[in-house]
């Protein structure tokens, strides 16, 4: 599941400054149907890359025409 840019910023700030975990985020924002697994992976991604942007090389490889 991908988050919107606003969602990424919100999750990043609440995780870093208020130490919200995935359970707390899901309880605070019930109207937004976030996936717990995706909420668990985003803080790990932020810790590793210091960004919420897509990692270079992630995704489907380009098809080569032969």
PyMOL Python script that loads the backbone (N, CA, C, O; Angstrom):
from pymol import cmd

cmd.read_pdbstr("""\
ATOM      1  N   UNK A   1       0.854  -1.175   0.000  1.00  0.00           N
ATOM      2  CA  UNK A   1       0.000   0.000   0.000  1.00  0.00           C
ATOM      3  C   UNK A   1       0.893   1.228   0.000  1.00  0.00           C
ATOM      4  O   UNK A   1       1.860   1.305   0.758  1.00  0.00           O
ATOM      5  N   UNK A   2       0.571   2.161  -0.832  1.00  0.00           N
ATOM      6  CA  UNK A   2       1.343   3.387  -0.838  1.00  0.00           C
ATOM      7  C   UNK A   2       0.525   4.491  -0.170  1.00  0.00           C
ATOM      8  O   UNK A   2      -0.705   4.503  -0.214  1.00  0.00           O
ATOM      9  N   UNK A   3       1.239   5.394   0.436  1.00  0.00           N
ATOM     10  CA  UNK A   3       0.607   6.509   1.128  1.00  0.00           C
ATOM     11  C   UNK A   3       0.721   7.756   0.262  1.00  0.00           C
ATOM     12  O   UNK A   3       1.609   7.846  -0.586  1.00  0.00           O
ATOM     13  N   UNK A   4      -0.164   8.704   0.467  1.00  0.00           N
ATOM     14  CA  UNK A   4      -0.053   9.976  -0.225  1.00  0.00           C
ATOM     15  C   UNK A   4       1.130  10.742   0.369  1.00  0.00           C
ATOM     16  O   UNK A   4       1.647  10.378   1.425  1.00  0.00           O
ATOM     17  N   UNK A   5       1.547  11.793  -0.311  1.00  0.00           N
ATOM     18  CA  UNK A   5       2.649  12.604   0.199  1.00  0.00           C
ATOM     19  C   UNK A   5       2.307  13.200   1.563  1.00  0.00           C
ATOM     20  O   UNK A   5       3.157  13.273   2.450  1.00  0.00           O
ATOM     21  N   UNK A   6       1.050  13.625   1.721  1.00  0.00           N
ATOM     22  CA  UNK A   6       0.621  14.179   3.005  1.00  0.00           C
ATOM     23  C   UNK A   6       0.626  13.104   4.086  1.00  0.00           C
ATOM     24  O   UNK A   6       1.019  13.359   5.224  1.00  0.00           O
ATOM     25  N   UNK A   7       0.187  11.901   3.722  1.00  0.00           N
ATOM     26  CA  UNK A   7       0.188  10.783   4.665  1.00  0.00           C
ATOM     27  C   UNK A   7       1.598  10.414   5.093  1.00  0.00           C
ATOM     28  O   UNK A   7       1.847  10.150   6.269  1.00  0.00           O
ATOM     29  N   UNK A   8       2.528  10.397   4.131  1.00  0.00           N
ATOM     30  CA  UNK A   8       3.925  10.113   4.452  1.00  0.00           C
ATOM     31  C   UNK A   8       4.481  11.126   5.444  1.00  0.00           C
ATOM     32  O   UNK A   8       5.127  10.758   6.425  1.00  0.00           O
ATOM     33  N   UNK A   9       4.224  12.401   5.181  1.00  0.00           N
ATOM     34  CA  UNK A   9       4.732  13.456   6.059  1.00  0.00           C
ATOM     35  C   UNK A   9       4.122  13.353   7.455  1.00  0.00           C
ATOM     36  O   UNK A   9       4.817  13.513   8.458  1.00  0.00           O
ATOM     37  N   UNK A  10       2.828  13.086   7.511  1.00  0.00           N
ATOM     38  CA  UNK A  10       2.136  12.960   8.791  1.00  0.00           C
ATOM     39  C   UNK A  10       2.692  11.791   9.600  1.00  0.00           C
ATOM     40  O   UNK A  10       3.001  11.937  10.782  1.00  0.00           O
ATOM     41  N   UNK A  11       2.816  10.643   8.960  1.00  0.00           N
ATOM     42  CA  UNK A  11       3.329   9.456   9.640  1.00  0.00           C
ATOM     43  C   UNK A  11       4.759   9.671  10.092  1.00  0.00           C
ATOM     44  O   UNK A  11       5.120   9.312  11.212  1.00  0.00           O
ATOM     45  N   UNK A  12       5.576  10.254   9.227  1.00  0.00           N
ATOM     46  CA  UNK A  12       6.984  10.504   9.565  1.00  0.00           C
ATOM     47  C   UNK A  12       7.099  11.414  10.787  1.00  0.00           C
ATOM     48  O   UNK A  12       7.861  11.121  11.708  1.00  0.00           O
ATOM     49  N   UNK A  13       6.351  12.510  10.800  1.00  0.00           N
ATOM     50  CA  UNK A  13       6.434  13.455  11.922  1.00  0.00           C
ATOM     51  C   UNK A  13       5.903  12.853  13.216  1.00  0.00           C
ATOM     52  O   UNK A  13       6.523  13.005  14.269  1.00  0.00           O
ATOM     53  N   UNK A  14       4.774  12.178  13.151  1.00  0.00           N
ATOM     54  CA  UNK A  14       4.219  11.591  14.370  1.00  0.00           C
ATOM     55  C   UNK A  14       5.106  10.468  14.904  1.00  0.00           C
ATOM     56  O   UNK A  14       5.211  10.288  16.117  1.00  0.00           O
ATOM     57  N   UNK A  15       5.735   9.726  14.025  1.00  0.00           N
ATOM     58  CA  UNK A  15       6.624   8.654  14.468  1.00  0.00           C
ATOM     59  C   UNK A  15       7.905   9.220  15.088  1.00  0.00           C
ATOM     60  O   UNK A  15       8.348   8.755  16.138  1.00  0.00           O
ATOM     61  N   UNK A  16       8.491  10.217  14.437  1.00  0.00           N
ATOM     62  CA  UNK A  16       9.754  10.762  14.920  1.00  0.00           C
ATOM     63  C   UNK A  16       9.606  11.617  16.176  1.00  0.00           C
ATOM     64  O   UNK A  16      10.392  11.482  17.113  1.00  0.00           O
ATOM     65  N   UNK A  17       8.610  12.491  16.202  1.00  0.00           N
ATOM     66  CA  UNK A  17       8.539  13.464  17.282  1.00  0.00           C
ATOM     67  C   UNK A  17       7.645  13.040  18.444  1.00  0.00           C
ATOM     68  O   UNK A  17       7.881  13.438  19.584  1.00  0.00           O
ATOM     69  N   UNK A  18       6.628  12.241  18.164  1.00  0.00           N
ATOM     70  CA  UNK A  18       5.730  11.800  19.230  1.00  0.00           C
ATOM     71  C   UNK A  18       5.818  10.307  19.486  1.00  0.00           C
ATOM     72  O   UNK A  18       5.121   9.777  20.352  1.00  0.00           O
ATOM     73  N   UNK A  19       6.687   9.618  18.720  1.00  0.00           N
ATOM     74  CA  UNK A  19       6.941   8.190  18.876  1.00  0.00           C
ATOM     75  C   UNK A  19       5.666   7.350  18.753  1.00  0.00           C
ATOM     76  O   UNK A  19       5.467   6.396  19.505  1.00  0.00           O
ATOM     77  N   UNK A  20       4.809   7.712  17.801  1.00  0.00           N
ATOM     78  CA  UNK A  20       3.613   6.938  17.535  1.00  0.00           C
ATOM     79  C   UNK A  20       4.004   5.663  16.798  1.00  0.00           C
ATOM     80  O   UNK A  20       4.829   5.691  15.885  1.00  0.00           O
ATOM     81  N   UNK A  21       3.409   4.556  17.198  1.00  0.00           N
ATOM     82  CA  UNK A  21       3.581   3.296  16.490  1.00  0.00           C
ATOM     83  C   UNK A  21       2.404   3.063  15.560  1.00  0.00           C
ATOM     84  O   UNK A  21       1.507   3.899  15.455  1.00  0.00           O
ATOM     85  N   UNK A  22       2.415   1.933  14.893  1.00  0.00           N
ATOM     86  CA  UNK A  22       1.350   1.656  13.923  1.00  0.00           C
ATOM     87  C   UNK A  22      -0.013   1.541  14.602  1.00  0.00           C
ATOM     88  O   UNK A  22      -1.015   2.017  14.067  1.00  0.00           O
ATOM     89  N   UNK A  23      -0.055   0.917  15.765  1.00  0.00           N
ATOM     90  CA  UNK A  23      -1.328   0.750  16.480  1.00  0.00           C
ATOM     91  C   UNK A  23      -1.907   2.106  16.872  1.00  0.00           C
ATOM     92  O   UNK A  23      -3.106   2.339  16.715  1.00  0.00           O
ATOM     93  N   UNK A  24      -1.071   2.992  17.376  1.00  0.00           N
ATOM     94  CA  UNK A  24      -1.530   4.323  17.791  1.00  0.00           C
ATOM     95  C   UNK A  24      -2.016   5.135  16.602  1.00  0.00           C
ATOM     96  O   UNK A  24      -3.030   5.828  16.689  1.00  0.00           O
ATOM     97  N   UNK A  25      -1.291   5.050  15.488  1.00  0.00           N
ATOM     98  CA  UNK A  25      -1.703   5.768  14.288  1.00  0.00           C
ATOM     99  C   UNK A  25      -3.057   5.271  13.792  1.00  0.00           C
ATOM    100  O   UNK A  25      -3.904   6.064  13.381  1.00  0.00           O
ATOM    101  N   UNK A  26      -3.255   3.964  13.832  1.00  0.00           N
ATOM    102  CA  UNK A  26      -4.525   3.405  13.381  1.00  0.00           C
ATOM    103  C   UNK A  26      -5.672   3.808  14.301  1.00  0.00           C
ATOM    104  O   UNK A  26      -6.797   4.000  13.838  1.00  0.00           O
ATOM    105  N   UNK A  27      -5.400   3.938  15.599  1.00  0.00           N
ATOM    106  CA  UNK A  27      -6.439   4.354  16.549  1.00  0.00           C
ATOM    107  C   UNK A  27      -6.758   5.834  16.402  1.00  0.00           C
ATOM    108  O   UNK A  27      -7.917   6.230  16.524  1.00  0.00           O
ATOM    109  N   UNK A  28      -5.744   6.663  16.141  1.00  0.00           N
ATOM    110  CA  UNK A  28      -5.951   8.106  16.012  1.00  0.00           C
ATOM    111  C   UNK A  28      -6.657   8.479  14.710  1.00  0.00           C
ATOM    112  O   UNK A  28      -7.444   9.425  14.678  1.00  0.00           O
ATOM    113  N   UNK A  29      -6.377   7.741  13.641  1.00  0.00           N
ATOM    114  CA  UNK A  29      -6.917   8.067  12.329  1.00  0.00           C
ATOM    115  C   UNK A  29      -7.758   6.908  11.805  1.00  0.00           C
ATOM    116  O   UNK A  29      -7.409   6.273  10.810  1.00  0.00           O
ATOM    117  N   UNK A  30      -8.860   6.644  12.480  1.00  0.00           N
ATOM    118  CA  UNK A  30      -9.740   5.529  12.132  1.00  0.00           C
ATOM    119  C   UNK A  30     -10.356   5.735  10.747  1.00  0.00           C
ATOM    120  O   UNK A  30     -10.554   4.773  10.006  1.00  0.00           O
ATOM    121  N   UNK A  31     -10.658   6.981  10.399  1.00  0.00           N
ATOM    122  CA  UNK A  31     -11.318   7.255   9.120  1.00  0.00           C
ATOM    123  C   UNK A  31     -10.417   6.956   7.920  1.00  0.00           C
ATOM    124  O   UNK A  31     -10.906   6.738   6.812  1.00  0.00           O
ATOM    125  N   UNK A  32      -9.108   6.947   8.144  1.00  0.00           N
ATOM    126  CA  UNK A  32      -8.169   6.592   7.072  1.00  0.00           C
ATOM    127  C   UNK A  32      -7.849   5.117   7.249  1.00  0.00           C
ATOM    128  O   UNK A  32      -7.275   4.725   8.265  1.00  0.00           O
ATOM    129  N   UNK A  33      -8.206   4.315   6.297  1.00  0.00           N
ATOM    130  CA  UNK A  33      -8.026   2.863   6.392  1.00  0.00           C
ATOM    131  C   UNK A  33      -6.582   2.486   6.040  1.00  0.00           C
ATOM    132  O   UNK A  33      -6.309   1.993   4.946  1.00  0.00           O
ATOM    133  N   UNK A  34      -5.663   2.726   6.984  1.00  0.00           N
ATOM    134  CA  UNK A  34      -4.264   2.376   6.772  1.00  0.00           C
ATOM    135  C   UNK A  34      -4.048   0.901   7.078  1.00  0.00           C
ATOM    136  O   UNK A  34      -4.715   0.332   7.943  1.00  0.00           O
ATOM    137  N   UNK A  35      -3.131   0.300   6.378  1.00  0.00           N
ATOM    138  CA  UNK A  35      -2.749  -1.085   6.558  1.00  0.00           C
ATOM    139  C   UNK A  35      -1.653  -1.155   7.630  1.00  0.00           C
ATOM    140  O   UNK A  35      -0.656  -0.439   7.538  1.00  0.00           O
ATOM    141  N   UNK A  36      -1.828  -2.006   8.638  1.00  0.00           N
ATOM    142  CA  UNK A  36      -0.865  -2.085   9.733  1.00  0.00           C
ATOM    143  C   UNK A  36       0.516  -2.497   9.243  1.00  0.00           C
ATOM    144  O   UNK A  36       1.523  -1.976   9.721  1.00  0.00           O
ATOM    145  N   UNK A  37       0.572  -3.405   8.316  1.00  0.00           N
ATOM    146  CA  UNK A  37       1.861  -3.863   7.788  1.00  0.00           C
ATOM    147  C   UNK A  37       2.602  -2.721   7.083  1.00  0.00           C
ATOM    148  O   UNK A  37       3.815  -2.579   7.235  1.00  0.00           O
ATOM    149  N   UNK A  38       1.877  -1.917   6.323  1.00  0.00           N
ATOM    150  CA  UNK A  38       2.486  -0.772   5.648  1.00  0.00           C
ATOM    151  C   UNK A  38       2.942   0.270   6.670  1.00  0.00           C
ATOM    152  O   UNK A  38       3.993   0.888   6.504  1.00  0.00           O
ATOM    153  N   UNK A  39       2.151   0.461   7.724  1.00  0.00           N
ATOM    154  CA  UNK A  39       2.540   1.412   8.768  1.00  0.00           C
ATOM    155  C   UNK A  39       3.775   0.937   9.529  1.00  0.00           C
ATOM    156  O   UNK A  39       4.552   1.760  10.012  1.00  0.00           O
ATOM    157  N   UNK A  40       3.966  -0.363   9.642  1.00  0.00           N
ATOM    158  CA  UNK A  40       5.159  -0.883  10.295  1.00  0.00           C
ATOM    159  C   UNK A  40       6.399  -0.732   9.421  1.00  0.00           C
ATOM    160  O   UNK A  40       7.501  -0.538   9.936  1.00  0.00           O
ATOM    161  N   UNK A  41       6.230  -0.818   8.109  1.00  0.00           N
ATOM    162  CA  UNK A  41       7.388  -0.764   7.225  1.00  0.00           C
ATOM    163  C   UNK A  41       7.861   0.661   6.962  1.00  0.00           C
ATOM    164  O   UNK A  41       9.047   0.867   6.702  1.00  0.00           O
ATOM    165  N   UNK A  42       6.974   1.645   7.021  1.00  0.00           N
ATOM    166  CA  UNK A  42       7.373   3.023   6.725  1.00  0.00           C
ATOM    167  C   UNK A  42       8.396   3.574   7.720  1.00  0.00           C
ATOM    168  O   UNK A  42       9.381   4.163   7.276  1.00  0.00           O
ATOM    169  N   UNK A  43       8.226   3.420   9.040  1.00  0.00           N
ATOM    170  CA  UNK A  43       9.260   3.921   9.959  1.00  0.00           C
ATOM    171  C   UNK A  43      10.624   3.244   9.741  1.00  0.00           C
ATOM    172  O   UNK A  43      11.664   3.885   9.897  1.00  0.00           O
ATOM    173  N   UNK A  44      10.621   1.965   9.386  1.00  0.00           N
ATOM    174  CA  UNK A  44      11.878   1.270   9.102  1.00  0.00           C
ATOM    175  C   UNK A  44      12.545   1.894   7.872  1.00  0.00           C
ATOM    176  O   UNK A  44      13.759   2.097   7.851  1.00  0.00           O
ATOM    177  N   UNK A  45      11.752   2.191   6.868  1.00  0.00           N
ATOM    178  CA  UNK A  45      12.255   2.817   5.655  1.00  0.00           C
ATOM    179  C   UNK A  45      12.819   4.207   5.971  1.00  0.00           C
ATOM    180  O   UNK A  45      13.858   4.591   5.434  1.00  0.00           O
ATOM    181  N   UNK A  46      12.142   4.953   6.836  1.00  0.00           N
ATOM    182  CA  UNK A  46      12.605   6.289   7.216  1.00  0.00           C
ATOM    183  C   UNK A  46      13.928   6.193   7.976  1.00  0.00           C
ATOM    184  O   UNK A  46      14.838   6.988   7.739  1.00  0.00           O
ATOM    185  N   UNK A  47      14.040   5.219   8.892  1.00  0.00           N
ATOM    186  CA  UNK A  47      15.289   5.049   9.640  1.00  0.00           C
ATOM    187  C   UNK A  47      16.453   4.699   8.716  1.00  0.00           C
ATOM    188  O   UNK A  47      17.563   5.195   8.907  1.00  0.00           O
ATOM    189  N   UNK A  48      16.210   3.850   7.720  1.00  0.00           N
ATOM    190  CA  UNK A  48      17.278   3.400   6.832  1.00  0.00           C
ATOM    191  C   UNK A  48      17.683   4.449   5.807  1.00  0.00           C
ATOM    192  O   UNK A  48      18.872   4.612   5.532  1.00  0.00           O
ATOM    193  N   UNK A  49      16.715   5.163   5.237  1.00  0.00           N
ATOM    194  CA  UNK A  49      17.011   6.082   4.134  1.00  0.00           C
ATOM    195  C   UNK A  49      16.876   7.558   4.501  1.00  0.00           C
ATOM    196  O   UNK A  49      17.265   8.426   3.719  1.00  0.00           O
ATOM    197  N   UNK A  50      16.329   7.851   5.681  1.00  0.00           N
ATOM    198  CA  UNK A  50      16.073   9.232   6.119  1.00  0.00           C
ATOM    199  C   UNK A  50      15.111   9.961   5.183  1.00  0.00           C
ATOM    200  O   UNK A  50      15.111  11.190   5.124  1.00  0.00           O
ATOM    201  N   UNK A  51      14.289   9.198   4.450  1.00  0.00           N
ATOM    202  CA  UNK A  51      13.362   9.787   3.499  1.00  0.00           C
ATOM    203  C   UNK A  51      12.141   8.883   3.347  1.00  0.00           C
ATOM    204  O   UNK A  51      12.182   7.700   3.684  1.00  0.00           O
ATOM    205  N   UNK A  52      11.058   9.458   2.836  1.00  0.00           N
ATOM    206  CA  UNK A  52       9.878   8.654   2.537  1.00  0.00           C
ATOM    207  C   UNK A  52       9.772   8.377   1.047  1.00  0.00           C
ATOM    208  O   UNK A  52       8.803   7.771   0.591  1.00  0.00           O
ATOM    209  N   UNK A  53      10.764   8.818   0.292  1.00  0.00           N
ATOM    210  CA  UNK A  53      10.745   8.611  -1.148  1.00  0.00           C
ATOM    211  C   UNK A  53      10.987   7.148  -1.498  1.00  0.00           C
ATOM    212  O   UNK A  53      11.518   6.377  -0.699  1.00  0.00           O
ATOM    213  N   UNK A  54      10.592   6.795  -2.689  1.00  0.00           N
ATOM    214  CA  UNK A  54      10.798   5.456  -3.191  1.00  0.00           C
ATOM    215  C   UNK A  54      12.299   5.193  -3.342  1.00  0.00           C
ATOM    216  O   UNK A  54      13.051   6.061  -3.785  1.00  0.00           O
ATOM    217  N   UNK A  55      12.717   3.990  -2.968  1.00  0.00           N
ATOM    218  CA  UNK A  55      14.127   3.634  -3.088  1.00  0.00           C
ATOM    219  C   UNK A  55      14.503   3.466  -4.552  1.00  0.00           C
ATOM    220  O   UNK A  55      13.704   2.988  -5.358  1.00  0.00           O
ATOM    221  N   UNK A  56      15.724   3.862  -4.887  1.00  0.00           N
ATOM    222  CA  UNK A  56      16.210   3.722  -6.251  1.00  0.00           C
ATOM    223  C   UNK A  56      16.302   2.245  -6.608  1.00  0.00           C
ATOM    224  O   UNK A  56      16.870   1.454  -5.854  1.00  0.00           O
ATOM    225  N   UNK A  57      15.750   1.876  -7.744  1.00  0.00           N
ATOM    226  CA  UNK A  57      15.800   0.496  -8.192  1.00  0.00           C
ATOM    227  C   UNK A  57      14.647  -0.352  -7.712  1.00  0.00           C
ATOM    228  O   UNK A  57      14.545  -1.521  -8.083  1.00  0.00           O
ATOM    229  N   UNK A  58      13.766   0.220  -6.884  1.00  0.00           N
ATOM    230  CA  UNK A  58      12.629  -0.579  -6.433  1.00  0.00           C
ATOM    231  C   UNK A  58      11.538  -0.520  -7.494  1.00  0.00           C
ATOM    232  O   UNK A  58      11.438   0.457  -8.236  1.00  0.00           O
ATOM    233  N   UNK A  59      10.757  -1.521  -7.559  1.00  0.00           N
ATOM    234  CA  UNK A  59       9.681  -1.566  -8.529  1.00  0.00           C
ATOM    235  C   UNK A  59       9.972  -2.534  -9.653  1.00  0.00           C
ATOM    236  O   UNK A  59      10.969  -3.257  -9.632  1.00  0.00           O
ATOM    237  N   UNK A  60       9.122  -2.540 -10.596  1.00  0.00           N
ATOM    238  CA  UNK A  60       9.227  -3.470 -11.710  1.00  0.00           C
ATOM    239  C   UNK A  60      10.343  -3.028 -12.664  1.00  0.00           C
ATOM    240  O   UNK A  60      10.415  -1.853 -13.025  1.00  0.00           O
ATOM    241  N   UNK A  61      11.207  -3.955 -13.072  1.00  0.00           N
ATOM    242  CA  UNK A  61      12.260  -3.588 -14.016  1.00  0.00           C
ATOM    243  C   UNK A  61      11.686  -3.240 -15.389  1.00  0.00           C
ATOM    244  O   UNK A  61      10.611  -3.708 -15.767  1.00  0.00           O
ATOM    245  N   UNK A  62      12.415  -2.421 -16.118  1.00  0.00           N
ATOM    246  CA  UNK A  62      11.979  -2.048 -17.452  1.00  0.00           C
ATOM    247  C   UNK A  62      12.088  -3.236 -18.382  1.00  0.00           C
ATOM    248  O   UNK A  62      13.017  -4.036 -18.277  1.00  0.00           O
ATOM    249  N   UNK A  63      11.137  -3.349 -19.291  1.00  0.00           N
ATOM    250  CA  UNK A  63      11.175  -4.423 -20.279  1.00  0.00           C
ATOM    251  C   UNK A  63      12.095  -3.989 -21.426  1.00  0.00           C
ATOM    252  O   UNK A  63      12.011  -2.862 -21.915  1.00  0.00           O
ATOM    253  N   UNK A  64      12.950  -4.884 -21.833  1.00  0.00           N
ATOM    254  CA  UNK A  64      13.863  -4.591 -22.942  1.00  0.00           C
ATOM    255  C   UNK A  64      13.323  -5.234 -24.205  1.00  0.00           C
ATOM    256  O   UNK A  64      12.944  -6.405 -24.201  1.00  0.00           O
ATOM    257  N   UNK A  65      13.288  -4.469 -25.281  1.00  0.00           N
ATOM    258  CA  UNK A  65      12.832  -4.998 -26.560  1.00  0.00           C
ATOM    259  C   UNK A  65      14.025  -5.618 -27.285  1.00  0.00           C
ATOM    260  O   UNK A  65      15.032  -4.951 -27.521  1.00  0.00           O
ATOM    261  N   UNK A  66      13.904  -6.871 -27.628  1.00  0.00           N
ATOM    262  CA  UNK A  66      14.992  -7.554 -28.344  1.00  0.00           C
ATOM    263  C   UNK A  66      14.572  -7.885 -29.734  1.00  0.00           C
ATOM    264  O   UNK A  66      15.351  -8.461 -30.494  1.00  0.00           O
TER     265      UNK A  66
END
""", "prot")
cmd.dss("prot")
cmd.show_as("cartoon", "prot")
cmd.util.cbc("prot")
cmd.orient("prot")
